[in-house]
Amino acid sequence: MCLALFRSRLSELLNRETNEASALVEQEQVGRRVSVVRAISPDHPGRVLVHGVEWSARSDEALAEGEVAEVVGRESITLVVRRAPPRGQA
């Protein structure tokens, strides 16, 4: 009985920490400019490079390899991106 309560409480703590870390990662990535390393189309996700790490990415517009994109959100482990505006423009 005691072990079951301990497991339940530990699971709650780990889930809360994971959710908080996930929200922090999303906050840090939104607005970040990233490089498209595998072409993205509305029908097919591609890949982007963030701090040297490749992420799966999707977009409502076609983005070619080598283009610069901007992170606008995250869905699970996939980043949502759009074509990045020229620097200095929003």
Backbone hydrogen bonds, N-H to C=O, Kabsch-Sander energy under -0.5 kcal/mol:
donor,donor_aa,acceptor,acceptor_aa,energy
5,L,1,M,-2.0
6,F,2,C,-2.3
7,R,3,L,-2.6
8,S,4,A,-2.2
9,R,5,L,-2.4
10,L,6,F,-2.7
11,S,7,R,-2.5
12,E,8,S,-2.0
13,L,9,R,-2.2
14,L,10,L,-2.5
15,N,11,S,-2.4
16,R,12,E,-2.2
17,E,13,L,-2.4
18,T,14,L,-2.4
19,N,15,N,-2.5
20,E,16,R,-2.4
21,A,17,E,-2.5
22,S,18,T,-2.5
23,A,19,N,-2.2
24,L,20,E,-2.0
25,V,21,A,-2.4
26,E,22,S,-2.1
27,Q,23,A,-2.4
28,E,24,L,-2.2
29,Q,25,V,-1.5
30,V,26,E,-2.3
31,G,71,V,-3.3
32,R,29,Q,-2.5
34,V,69,A,-2.8
35,S,49,L,-1.2
36,V,67,E,-2.7
37,V,35,S,-0.6
37,V,47,R,-2.2
38,R,47,R,-1.7
40,I,63,L,-2.7
41,S,44,H,-2.6
44,H,41,S,-0.7
46,G,57,A,-2.8
47,R,38,R,-1.5
48,V,55,W,-2.4
49,L,35,S,-2.5
50,V,48,V,-0.6
50,V,53,V,-3.1
53,V,50,V,-2.0
55,W,48,V,-2.7
56,S,77,I,-0.6
57,A,46,G,-2.2
58,R,79,L,-2.5
63,L,40,I,-2.9
66,G,36,V,-3.2
67,E,64,A,-2.1
69,A,34,V,-3.0
70,E,82,R,-2.9
71,V,32,R,-2.4
72,V,80,V,-3.2
73,G,80,V,-1.3
75,E,78,T,-3.3
76,S,74,R,-0.5
78,T,75,E,-2.2
79,L,56,S,-2.8
80,V,73,G,-2.7
81,V,58,R,-2.6
81,V,79,L,-0.5
82,R,70,E,-1.8
84,A,68,V,-2.1
89,Q,86,P,-2.1
